[in-house]
Amino acid sequence: IAEIKGALEDEDWEIIEKHFHRFAGSGQTYGLPDITTVGRGIETYLQKNQDEPSPVLLAEAISIFEKLVENYRAGVSPENSKSDTANILKKIS
C-alpha cells in the first residue's frame, strides 16, 4: 500500500494499475471477493481513464481498499466495509 501511495503522489498511474491487477488476482486466489472486486474496479477505472484519472478519487479508493485489507488482517468481517466498498465502486464505475 505504501508503494501505491507513493505512486499516487507521483501520479504514476501505470504502477497503481499493476498493483491493483495483482490484488484482484490474489483476492481471487485466496477467496477474498471484496479484494478482487475493489482491486479489479480500480484497475478498470485506470484503464478507462488513462489520460485523466482523478487523484482525489483514487486516493479515496485506495484508502477504502487499505481499510478493507486491514479488516481482513484483523479478522473483521468484510460486511463492515460493504457500504464503503459499494460507494467507491459506484464512483469509479
Secondary structure, DSSP 4 states (H G I P E B T S, - for coil): -HHHHHHHHTT-HHHHHHHHHHHHHHHHHTT-HHHHHHHHHHHHHHHHTSS---HHHHHHHHHHHHHHHHHHHHT--GGGGHHHHHHHHHHH-
